Each structure stands twice: as C-alpha cells, then as structure tokens.
Amino acid sequence: MNSSTPIFHSIVNDVYNLPMEDKQELYQLLERNIIEEQRNEIYANYKLAKKEEAEKKLIFSDDIKRLKKLLS
C-alpha cells in the first residue's frame, strides 16, 4: 500500500486519536499479524527449498572459489 494515500493518513490520524488502551490492543493485534505473516513466508521458503532439493536444483559446495562463482 502506498503510505501517501489520503485513506492511509486518515487511518493514522484516527489511530492517533484512540484512547491508550485501544492503541495498545491495536498494537498487539498488528504485532501478532506481522509475526504470522513472517512465519508464513518462512514456511513458504522452506517448502520451496525442499522442492528444489528433491528436484536436485540446489547446489552445495565447500569450495570457496566455486561458491563465489555461483554467486556472481
């Protein structure tokens, strides 16, 4: 979402005007939501890595020169 939209500014302003208790509850809800989204992203990356491993698409090496070449 583009944070420069009038709707976003209106929401932020409304939040600033909430009582402290409501702000704290909103903060806790947002924090839990962010954590859950991060967990979902980690799990999706894990599933993708497992799939790539099963398809032999992952390359492993302990040779530093080979690793540097793979990164470039």
N, C-alpha and C positions, 0 to 999 in steps of 0.2 A: 504494500500500500504506500502510496506517496504521502509522506507526512506533511506536505504543504497544502493539502486539500482543506477547504473550509469545514468539511464534516469532521476531519481529524481534530482540527483546532477547537471545534465546538465540543467534541467529546473530552478533550484535555481540559478545557475550561470547566465543563461540568464536573469532572473528577476533582479538580482543584477546589471546587465549592462543596464537595461532600463533607460530611462530618468525619472526624478522625477514625471512628470505628468502621465506617463504611470503606474508607480508604484502605485500612488495614485488611479488611476482608477481601477487597478487590485485589490488593497486592498478593495475598496468599493464593487466590484463585489463579491469577496470572502466573505466579511462580510455579504452581503445580502444572499448569497448562504448558508452560515453556519446558519444564522438565520432561513431561510426557512426550512432547514433540521431539525433543533431543533423543529420548530413548527410542522412539520410532525410527528416527533417522539412523541411529547406531545399528538397530536391528536390521534395517533395510540394507545397510552397507555390509553387515555380517552375512546376510543371505546372498548378496551379490558375490562376495568374496568366496563363499562356499561353493556357489555355482561355478565361478571361474576356476576354482581349484579342481572341481570334479571334471570340468572340460579341459583341464590341463592348460589353461590360459595364463596361469600365474608362473612367473619366472623367479626362481630362487638362486642365489649365488652368495658365496662368501669371498669372491674375488672383487676387490675394490675397483679395479680397472673396468671390469665388466659392469658393475653396478653404476659407475659413473657414465658409461656408455649408454646404459639403459635409460638413465635419467635425462640424457641430452637429446 
